[in-house]
Amino acid sequence: MATTRSSAAISILPALAASVLLVGCSASVNIGSTAKMSSDKLATIVAERLAATTGRPKPHITCPEDLAAKVGTTTRCKLTAADGSTLGVTVKVSSVEGDQINFDFKADDTASPAAH
């Protein structure tokens, strides 16, 4: 039974990735007077945007580092499904306007299965 559930969860991640790719995702965030956005805030915003874009519940996203407010800066976040399978999400700063950081993000095409 666990194999079926795992397969179903893994099939959901590519569907999520496909829907993210089809609509293209971007976000704009006021970062105040700092020159970066915290990794926690970035993870929350990416999760909220993915949920809004796909119509699915907010996924669990983690980002390993703060996002510098510099055009072209990239980081890789990770979406983790309930079964432990993961999907990478690339975040790239597209523009910075004063205290506003604008970024695009794109989920990978394929998921990685859960580690056993």
N, C-alpha and C positions, 0 to 999 in steps of 0.2 A: 504494500500500500504506500510506503514511503517513496518508492520509485515513481509511482504515478503522480503523487503530489509534487515531488521534485521536478518532474518533467513538465507538469502544468505550470509551476512557478517559473521555470526557465523559459517556457514559451511566452509567458506574460512579459518578461523583460524585453525580448526582441520587439514585441508589439509596442511596448512603451517607447523603445528606441525609434522605431519606425514612425510613430506618431510625432515624436519630437522632431525628427528629421523633416517630416513633411511640412510642418508649420514653421519651423525655425524659431528658436527661442532667444529672447534677449531681455535684459532687465536694466533698469536705471535706479541707482541708489544714492541718496545723499549721505556722504561719508563724513560730513562735518569738516573740521579743520585738520583731520589726520590725512596722511598720504597713502592710506591703505584701508581695506575693509577686513575685519576679523574673519578668520576661517569659519567660526560658528555662524556669524551673520550671513556669510556667503552660502553656507550649506542650507540655512533656513530659507533664504530667498530662492535658491535653485529648486529646493523641494516644493516650495509654494508655487513656483512658475510651472514646474512639471505637472503638478496636480491640476492646476488651472487649465493647462494646455491639453492634457490627456483626458481629463474628466475622471481620473482615478484618484484613490486616496493619496495623501501626501506620503511620498516614499522616504525611507531613511537614507539621508545623504551625509557623508562626512567629507571634509576638505582638509588636506594635510597642512596647509599654510595660509597665511593672510594673502589677500590679493592686492598687490601694489597698484596705485592709481597712476599707471603709466601705459599709454597705448601700446598694444602688442604683447603685454604681459599675459602669460598663460599659467594655468594650474590644472591639475587633474583631481577631480572629486570622484567619490565612489558611491554608487547606489547599491544598497544591500537589501535583497528580498528576504522575506520571512524564512525561507529555506536555507539562507546563507549564500545563495548564488549572488554574483555581483555584476555590475555594469559600470564601466568607466564613463565619466562625463568630463569633457574638456571645456574649460571656461577661458575666454579670451577678452581682454579689455579692448573695446572698440573705440571709445573716446572718453575724454575727461573734460568736463565743463565746470570750472570752479570747484565747488564741493560735490559735484555730481559725477559718479563713475558709471559708465555705460558698458555693459558687457554682453557678449553672446555666449551661448553654451550649446553643446551638441553631445548627445549620448552616443556611445559606441554602437556599431551595428550588431555585435554579438555579445552575449553574456558569458561569464566564466562560471562553471558549476561550483557548487559549494565544496569547500575543502573537507575531506573526511578524516 
